[in-house]
Amino acid sequence: MESFTALTSASAPWFVGWGTLALINAGLAQGKNRSGVLWFVLSLILGPVATLILVVMPRARGKFF
């Protein structure tokens, strides 16, 4: 049981940081007229790579005409 608590307490900051990054990316995506929920999920999987993709991507157009 002690090894489990040592493992969870050591990795807890990583989970908190990864989740916070996912929330930031969702807000960034919504600011670029993209789906916040989709980018939240992608950020949970890709992490900082999703942030880089979002920063490089241009803003989505609202209307085509």
Helices and strands as residue ranges (DSSP letters): H 2-31, H 36-46, H 48-56
